Amino acid sequence: MANPRLVIVHRRTELQELLDRHATRGQAEFFLRTRGRTLQDVQERHDRLNAALATVRAAVPAEWRHAEVERADLSRFLLTPEDVIAVVGQDGLVANTAKYLNAQPVIGVDPEPEANPGVLVRHTPKAADRLLHEAAAAGTVERLQCQELATVTARLDDGQELSGLNEVFIGHASHQSARYRLTTPAGRAESHSSSGLIVSTGTGATGWCASIALDRGGRPLPSPTDPRLAWFVREAWPSPITGTSLTEGVLEAGETLRITVASDQLVVFGDGMEDDRLTASWGQEITVQLGARPLRLVG
C-alpha cells in the first residue's frame, strides 16, 4: 500500500484577490480606503493564513507524500484513498471540500481562532502538526480519531447527483416562485409554489436550517452525527392548485423526499455554492436522502 499523502486545501486570500483585480498594492489600498477599510487588516489576515500553511507544510511526515490544491481547483483534483486532507481556512471550506471526498480523514485547521467559530476547523496549526506526527509514529492514519458527520445527497432522474455537508437547496435560480410537486416518504403529496426548500444535515442545523426552525417556533433538529435530515419548505403560497400542509419533516436513513419539477427550470446546489449546481427541467424528478459518504472529521 502506498504511503499516505497529505493534501493541503486552502483558498486564495482577500489580498491575493484584490491584487488580481487592482494589479498593485497602491490601487488595492485606495479601493479599500474608499470603503472605510485598511490594507493592513487585509495584510494581517493574509499573513496569518500563510503562517498556518507554513506550519502545516513543515508538519508533513518525512515518509509521507504531499500535495496542495486551491478551492477553485478541487473539482479537477484527483484524490486517492490513502490521502489525508488538511483544510486550512474557515468552516465553510471544509463543507466545500466534503463533496469531493470518499472516507478520507479531514483535519480542519483554523488560521484565525479568534475570528472563526471553529465548528469544523477544530485544530490550531500546532495541534495539526502533533496529530500528523502521532499518526506517522503509529504507522497508520487510523491513529486519527474521526467523527462521521452526516451528508445529504440530491439526485436527478438522469443520474446526476450532488452532495452537501450542511444542506442542499432546491428552487428557482432567481427570486421567482419555484413550482413542484413534493412527495414525502409516507406517500403524502402536495403541489407547491414556494421560495424553494432546503434539506439539512445536523451540521447545517446550526445555520440556515436553524433560522427557519426558529421562525416556526423552534423544532428539534438532528445533531451532526445523527443519520437523519431535516427538511423545510420556504414561504409556501396557498392557491387553488398549491398547498401549505406539507412544509417540514425529518428524513430517516433510507427514506427519500421526492420533488417533481413543475417549472421550466429549477436548480439544486449544496452548501451555498450556487455556481456548482444541477439544473432540472419540467417533469424531472429530484430525490433527496441521507448521503452514503459521511465526512470523516478528525475531532
C-alpha positions in Angstrom: 0.0 0.0 0.0 1.3 3.5 -0.9 2.4 5.8 1.8 -0.2 8.4 2.9 -0.3 11.7 1.1 -1.2 14.9 2.9 -3.4 17.1 0.7 -3.5 20.7 1.9 -6.6 22.5 0.8 -6.8 26.3 1.0 -8.3 29.2 -0.9 -6.9 32.5 -2.2 -6.8 35.3 0.4 -8.6 38.6 0.0 -5.3 40.3 -0.5 -4.5 38.0 -3.5 -7.9 38.6 -5.0 -7.5 42.3 -4.6 -4.1 42.3 -6.3 -5.6 40.2 -9.1 -8.3 42.8 -9.6 -6.3 46.0 -9.0 -2.8 45.0 -10.1 -0.8 47.0 -7.5 -0.9 47.4 -3.7 -1.4 51.1 -4.1 -4.5 50.6 -6.1 -5.8 48.0 -3.7 -5.2 50.3 -0.8 -7.0 53.1 -2.5 -10.0 50.8 -3.2 -10.2 49.7 0.4 -9.9 53.3 1.8 -12.9 54.3 -0.3 -14.9 51.7 1.7 -13.6 52.6 5.1 -11.1 49.7 5.4 -7.3 49.5 5.5 -4.8 47.4 3.7 -3.1 46.5 7.0 -6.1 44.4 8.2 -6.2 42.5 4.9 -2.4 42.0 5.0 -2.6 40.6 8.6 -5.2 38.1 7.6 -3.1 37.1 4.6 -0.1 36.7 6.8 -1.9 34.5 9.4 -3.1 32.1 6.7 0.4 31.9 5.2 1.9 31.3 8.6 -0.7 28.5 9.2 0.1 26.9 5.8 3.8 27.1 6.5 3.3 25.2 9.8 1.2 22.5 8.2 3.7 22.1 5.3 6.5 21.7 7.8 4.5 19.1 9.7 4.3 16.6 6.7 6.0 13.4 8.0 9.2 12.6 6.1 7.8 9.3 4.7 4.5 10.9 3.5 3.8 12.5 0.2 2.4 16.0 -0.1 0.2 18.0 -2.4 -1.7 21.2 -2.3 -4.9 22.4 -4.0 -6.9 25.6 -4.1 -10.6 25.6 -3.5 -11.3 26.6 -7.1 -9.4 23.6 -8.5 -10.9 20.9 -6.2 -13.3 19.6 -8.9 -10.3 18.8 -11.1 -8.0 17.4 -8.5 -7.6 13.6 -8.3 -7.9 12.4 -4.7 -6.8 8.9 -3.7 -8.0 6.5 -0.9 -4.7 6.9 1.0 -5.0 10.7 1.3 -5.3 12.7 4.5 -6.9 16.1 3.9 -5.7 19.2 5.8 -8.2 22.0 5.2 -6.6 25.3 6.3 -9.2 28.1 6.4 -12.8 28.7 7.6 -15.5 26.2 8.4 -17.1 26.8 5.0 -14.0 25.5 3.2 -14.4 22.1 4.9 -18.0 22.0 3.7 -16.9 22.9 0.2 -14.3 20.1 0.3 -16.6 17.4 1.7 -18.5 16.7 -1.5 -15.3 15.5 -3.3 -14.3 13.1 -0.6 -14.8 9.3 -0.1 -13.9 8.4 3.5 -10.6 10.3 3.6 -9.9 11.8 7.1 -10.1 15.6 7.3 -8.1 17.8 9.7 -9.7 21.2 9.9 -7.0 23.8 10.7 -8.0 27.3 11.9 -5.6 30.0 11.0 -7.6 32.6 12.9 -9.0 31.1 16.1 -10.1 34.5 17.4 -12.2 35.2 14.2 -13.7 31.8 13.2 -16.3 29.8 15.1 -14.1 26.7 14.6 -17.0 24.2 14.3 -15.3 22.3 11.6 -11.8 23.8 11.6 -11.1 22.5 15.1 -7.4 22.5 15.3 -4.6 25.0 15.5 -1.7 24.6 13.1 0.5 23.3 16.0 -2.2 20.8 17.0 -2.3 19.6 13.4 1.4 19.1 13.5 1.1 16.9 16.6 -1.7 14.8 15.1 0.2 14.1 11.9 3.4 13.1 13.7 1.4 10.8 16.0 -0.2 9.1 13.0 3.2 8.7 11.3 4.8 7.3 14.5 2.0 4.8 14.8 2.4 3.8 11.2 -1.3 4.2 10.4 -3.7 7.0 9.6 -6.2 5.1 11.7 -4.5 6.8 14.6 -6.5 9.9 13.6 -9.8 9.6 15.6 -12.7 10.7 13.4 -16.3 11.7 13.8 -18.6 10.7 11.0 -20.7 13.7 10.0 -23.8 13.1 8.0 -24.1 14.4 4.5 -27.1 14.9 2.2 -27.4 13.9 -1.5 -29.8 15.1 -4.2 -30.1 13.0 -7.3 -31.8 13.8 -10.7 -33.6 11.1 -12.6 -30.9 11.3 -15.3 -28.3 10.1 -12.9 -26.7 13.4 -12.0 -26.1 13.9 -8.3 -24.8 16.5 -5.8 -24.0 16.3 -2.1 -23.6 18.8 0.7 -22.3 18.7 4.3 -24.7 21.4 5.5 -27.7 21.3 3.2 -29.0 21.2 -0.3 -31.3 23.9 -1.7 -33.9 23.2 -4.4 -35.6 26.2 -6.0 -35.7 28.8 -8.8 -32.4 30.3 -9.9 -33.8 33.8 -9.2 -36.4 35.2 -6.8 -39.3 33.8 -8.8 -41.5 31.2 -7.2 -40.5 27.5 -7.6 -43.3 25.2 -8.6 -43.1 21.5 -8.0 -44.9 18.5 -6.5 -43.5 17.2 -3.2 -43.9 13.6 -2.1 -42.9 12.5 1.4 -41.6 9.0 2.4 -45.1 8.2 3.7 -46.5 8.8 0.3 -48.3 12.1 1.0 -48.1 14.5 -1.9 -48.8 18.2 -2.5 -48.2 20.8 -5.2 -46.2 23.8 -4.0 -45.4 27.3 -5.1 -42.7 28.5 -2.8 -39.3 30.1 -2.4 -37.8 26.6 -2.6 -36.9 24.1 0.0 -33.8 23.0 1.9 -32.8 19.6 3.3 -30.3 19.9 6.1 -27.9 17.7 8.0 -27.2 18.1 11.7 -24.1 20.1 10.8 -26.2 22.6 8.8 -28.8 22.6 11.6 -26.9 25.5 13.3 -27.1 27.7 10.2 -29.8 28.3 7.6 -31.9 25.5 8.8 -31.8 26.8 12.4 -33.1 30.2 11.3 -36.1 28.6 9.5 -36.8 26.4 12.5 -36.7 29.4 14.9 -39.1 31.3 12.7 -41.6 28.5 13.1 -41.4 28.4 16.9 -38.4 26.1 17.3 -38.1 22.5 16.2 -35.9 19.6 17.4 -33.1 19.3 14.8 -30.6 16.5 14.2 -27.0 16.6 15.6 -24.1 16.4 13.2 -23.5 12.7 13.7 -27.2 11.7 13.5 -28.2 9.7 10.4 -31.2 12.0 9.9 -32.1 15.0 7.8 -34.5 17.9 8.4 -36.4 19.5 5.5 -38.3 22.8 5.3 -40.3 24.4 2.5 -39.7 28.2 2.4 -42.7 30.5 2.2 -45.2 28.1 0.6 -48.0 30.0 -1.0 -51.7 28.8 -0.8 -53.7 28.9 -4.0 -56.5 26.8 -5.7 -53.8 24.4 -7.0 -50.9 24.7 -4.4 -51.0 23.9 -0.7 -49.2 24.6 2.5 -49.8 21.5 4.6 -46.5 19.6 3.8 -43.8 22.2 4.7 -41.4 20.4 7.0 -40.3 17.0 8.2 -37.5 14.6 9.0 -35.9 12.0 6.8 -34.5 8.9 8.5 -31.8 6.8 7.0 -33.2 5.0 3.9 -36.1 7.5 3.4 -36.4 9.7 0.3 -38.0 13.0 -0.4 -39.2 13.3 -3.9 -39.6 16.6 -5.8 -41.2 16.6 -9.3 -40.4 19.8 -11.2 -43.4 21.9 -12.4 -41.4 24.9 -13.6 -39.4 25.5 -16.7 -36.2 25.1 -14.6 -35.2 24.6 -11.0 -31.7 24.5 -9.6 -30.1 22.3 -7.0 -27.0 23.3 -5.1 -25.2 22.5 -1.8 -23.7 24.5 1.0 -24.3 27.8 -0.7 -22.2 27.1 -3.8 -24.6 28.3 -6.4 -22.0 28.1 -9.2 -21.7 24.3 -8.6 -25.3 23.2 -9.3 -27.6 20.8 -11.1 -30.4 22.0 -13.3 -33.7 20.2 -13.5 -36.4 20.9 -16.2 -40.1 20.4 -16.3 -41.2 16.9 -15.3 -37.9 15.7 -14.0 -37.8 14.1 -10.5 -35.3 15.0 -7.8 -34.8 12.7 -4.9 -33.1 13.7 -1.7 -31.8 11.4 1.0 -29.0 10.8 3.5 -25.7 10.8 1.8 -23.8 7.4 1.5 -20.5 9.1 2.2 -20.3 10.8 5.6 -17.4 13.3 6.3 -14.7 11.8 8.5 -13.7 14.8 10.5 -10.7 14.5 12.9 -12.1 15.5 16.3 
